[in-house]
Amino acid sequence: MSNETFTINESQKKHLIEGLKKGIRFDGRKPDEYRKVEIEYGISKSAEGSAHVKIGDTEVIAGVKMSIEKPYPDTPAQGSLMVGAELLSLSSPLFESGPPGIQSIELARVVDRGIRESKAIDTKKLCIEEGEKAWTIMIDICTVNDAGNLFDASAIAAIAALKDAKFPEYDGTSIDYKKHTSKSVPLNKVPVGITILKVGGVLVIDPTSQEEEASEARLTVTTMENGTICALQKGGDAPLTAGEVDKMIEIATVKSKEISKLLK
């Protein structure tokens, strides 16, 4: 397992940007080219659903756990979704152990928003007894190796884990987590998040750690397979023009269809 995360100096940044302007990346890819994406389902016996995703050397694990809780007062006939992310210190020399930091909170929120805003999960089907009992679906994301583009890897892993998940047995009183039923999560849509970076004025997808460090801004675009936009999340300090946003959305729409095929 390799880890590409390191702090680049100004000379390296200049060289990286000069290459991008010529359409050349350090790893030989084109600006709009993804690394190899691999998805493995059912990697955890203790979770209700799980997945392991690799994008190049970036690795992420996602697990789904379920519990029965009282519905929120404003949605008494619906279940709920929660997403958490842990940036394990073993996955990058830049990550530290301890409480969730800004990076892990942002990662979880971007993944959560993509799933929530797409209405991928039919939360009404999670309701057991209106106002009293409903299933809560919790997605936990853990980084294994950060070689860039944790946003997309985590979004893919979260959806893959949901597709893999089965409800545990529930007899009306207690849940038996050791026994899984054949009932799947009511997942009626498959949103895909694609993150595009602006590096030296060049738009780049599936960034490496070095490209992330050199970037001025980023936009994560979550779309459905038919091209419908579910969510947009901007990051970075530099502004984006309307034209750049339109181009980023165009790129994301094309690439999301490729990823969707891998999730089927």
C-alpha positions in Angstrom: 0.0 0.0 0.0 1.5 3.3 -1.0 0.6 6.7 0.3 1.1 9.8 -1.9 0.3 12.4 0.8 3.1 14.9 1.3 3.5 18.6 1.3 4.6 19.9 -2.1 6.9 22.9 -2.3 6.4 25.9 -4.7 8.8 24.4 -7.3 6.8 21.2 -7.4 3.5 23.0 -7.5 4.7 25.1 -10.4 5.9 22.0 -12.3 2.6 20.3 -11.6 0.6 23.2 -12.9 2.8 23.6 -16.0 2.2 19.9 -16.8 -1.6 20.3 -16.3 -1.7 23.2 -18.7 -0.2 20.9 -21.3 -2.7 18.2 -20.5 -0.1 16.1 -18.6 -0.4 14.8 -15.0 2.3 13.4 -12.8 0.8 9.9 -13.1 0.3 10.1 -16.9 -3.5 10.6 -16.9 -5.4 13.2 -18.8 -7.2 15.9 -16.7 -10.6 14.2 -17.2 -9.4 10.6 -16.6 -10.1 8.5 -13.5 -7.8 6.0 -12.0 -9.0 2.4 -11.8 -12.1 2.1 -9.6 -12.6 -1.2 -7.7 -15.7 -2.0 -5.5 -15.9 -5.0 -3.2 -19.1 -5.8 -1.3 -19.8 -7.6 1.9 -16.4 -7.2 3.6 -17.8 -7.1 7.2 -19.7 -9.8 8.9 -20.7 -7.6 11.8 -22.3 -4.8 9.7 -25.7 -4.9 8.1 -23.9 -3.9 4.8 -20.4 -3.0 3.9 -18.1 -2.1 1.0 -14.4 -1.5 0.2 -13.6 0.9 -2.5 -10.3 1.6 -4.2 -9.6 4.5 -6.6 -6.0 4.0 -7.6 -4.2 3.8 -4.2 -6.9 5.6 -2.3 -8.9 3.1 -0.2 -12.0 3.6 1.8 -14.3 1.3 3.8 -18.0 2.0 4.5 -20.3 0.1 6.8 -24.0 0.3 7.5 -25.6 -0.2 10.9 -29.3 0.0 11.7 -31.2 0.8 14.9 -34.8 1.5 15.8 -35.4 5.0 17.1 -38.3 7.4 17.7 -38.9 9.5 14.6 -38.2 13.2 14.6 -41.3 15.2 15.4 -41.4 16.9 12.0 -41.2 13.6 10.2 -43.2 11.2 12.4 -43.7 8.7 9.5 -40.2 8.5 8.3 -36.9 6.9 9.3 -33.6 8.7 9.2 -30.1 8.6 7.8 -26.8 9.5 9.6 -23.3 9.6 8.0 -20.0 9.7 9.9 -16.4 9.7 8.7 -13.2 8.8 10.5 -9.9 9.8 8.9 -7.7 7.1 10.4 -4.2 8.3 11.2 -2.7 5.2 9.5 -4.2 6.4 6.2 -2.2 9.6 6.0 0.6 11.3 7.9 -1.5 14.4 7.9 -4.4 12.8 9.9 -4.3 12.7 13.7 -6.2 10.4 16.0 -8.8 12.0 18.3 -12.2 13.7 17.9 -13.6 14.4 14.4 -11.9 17.4 12.8 -13.0 19.8 10.1 -11.9 17.4 7.3 -13.8 14.4 8.5 -16.9 16.5 9.3 -16.9 18.0 5.8 -16.4 14.6 4.2 -19.4 13.1 6.1 -21.6 16.1 5.2 -20.8 15.9 1.5 -21.6 12.2 1.4 -24.7 12.7 3.5 -26.0 15.6 1.4 -25.6 13.7 -1.8 -27.7 10.7 -0.5 -30.2 12.9 1.4 -30.9 15.4 -1.4 -31.2 12.8 -4.0 -33.9 11.1 -1.9 -32.2 7.8 -2.7 -33.6 6.1 0.3 -37.4 5.9 0.7 -37.5 7.0 4.3 -41.2 6.4 4.6 -40.6 2.7 4.2 -38.3 2.8 7.3 -41.2 3.7 9.5 -42.5 0.9 11.8 -45.0 2.8 13.9 -45.8 6.4 13.1 -44.5 8.7 15.7 -43.0 5.9 17.8 -40.7 3.6 15.9 -38.6 3.9 12.7 -35.3 2.5 11.4 -32.3 4.7 11.5 -29.6 3.9 8.9 -26.1 4.8 10.0 -23.2 4.9 7.5 -19.7 4.8 8.9 -16.8 5.7 6.6 -13.2 4.9 7.4 -10.2 5.8 5.4 -7.6 3.1 4.8 -5.2 5.0 2.5 -5.4 8.6 1.3 -3.8 9.1 -2.1 -6.3 11.8 -3.1 -10.0 12.0 -3.8 -11.5 10.8 -0.6 -14.8 12.5 -1.4 -15.6 10.4 -4.4 -14.2 7.2 -2.9 -16.4 7.7 0.2 -19.5 8.6 -1.8 -19.1 5.4 -3.8 -18.4 3.3 -0.8 -21.5 4.6 1.0 -23.8 3.8 -1.8 -22.2 0.4 -2.3 -22.6 -0.4 1.4 -26.3 0.6 1.2 -26.8 -1.7 -1.8 -25.2 -4.5 0.2 -27.2 -4.0 3.4 -29.9 -6.3 4.7 -32.2 -5.6 7.7 -31.5 -7.6 10.9 -34.4 -9.7 12.3 -36.9 -7.7 14.4 -39.7 -9.5 16.3 -41.5 -6.3 17.3 -39.6 -6.1 20.6 -35.9 -6.6 20.0 -33.4 -6.7 17.2 -31.3 -9.8 16.5 -28.2 -8.4 14.9 -26.8 -11.9 14.4 -29.5 -12.8 11.9 -30.1 -10.9 8.7 -33.3 -11.0 6.7 -33.6 -10.8 2.9 -35.0 -7.3 3.1 -32.8 -4.7 1.5 -32.6 -0.9 2.1 -35.4 0.8 0.1 -32.8 2.4 -2.2 -34.6 3.6 -5.3 -31.9 5.8 -6.7 -28.1 5.6 -7.1 -26.5 9.1 -6.7 -22.9 9.5 -7.6 -20.6 12.3 -6.4 -17.9 13.5 -8.7 -15.3 16.0 -7.4 -13.6 18.4 -9.8 -10.6 20.5 -8.9 -9.4 23.8 -10.3 -5.7 23.7 -10.4 -3.8 26.5 -12.1 -7.0 27.3 -14.0 -7.2 23.7 -15.2 -10.2 21.5 -14.3 -9.1 18.0 -13.0 -11.1 15.0 -11.8 -10.0 12.2 -9.5 -7.2 14.3 -8.0 -4.1 12.9 -6.3 -3.0 14.3 -3.0 -0.5 16.5 -4.7 -3.1 18.0 -7.0 -5.4 18.6 -4.0 -2.6 20.5 -2.2 -2.0 22.6 -5.3 -5.7 23.3 -6.0 -7.4 26.7 -5.7 -11.0 25.4 -5.5 -13.1 22.3 -5.9 -16.7 21.4 -6.6 -18.4 18.1 -5.7 -21.3 17.4 -8.0 -23.8 14.7 -7.1 -26.0 13.6 -10.0 -28.3 10.8 -10.9 -27.7 8.4 -13.8 -30.1 10.5 -15.9 -28.1 13.6 -15.3 -30.3 15.2 -12.7 -28.3 17.3 -10.2 -28.9 16.4 -6.6 -26.3 18.4 -4.7 -23.4 20.8 -5.2 -20.7 21.4 -2.6 -17.9 23.9 -3.1 -14.6 23.9 -1.3 -11.4 25.9 -1.5 -10.8 29.6 -1.2 -10.8 30.7 -4.8 -14.0 31.7 -6.6 -15.5 29.8 -9.5 -17.0 31.6 -12.6 -20.4 30.6 -13.8 -18.7 29.1 -16.9 -16.4 27.0 -14.8 -19.3 25.7 -12.7 -21.2 24.8 -15.9 -18.1 22.9 -17.2 -17.6 21.1 -13.9 -21.2 20.0 -13.9 -20.9 18.8 -17.5 -17.8 16.8 -16.7 -19.4 15.3 -13.6 -22.6 14.3 -15.4 -20.5 12.3 -17.9 -18.3 10.6 -15.3 -21.1 9.8 -13.0 -22.6 7.5 -15.6 -19.4 5.6 -15.8 -19.3 5.1 -12.0 -23.0 4.1 -12.0 -22.3 1.2 -14.3 -19.7 -0.1 -11.8 -22.3 0.1 -9.0 -24.8 -2.1 -10.8 
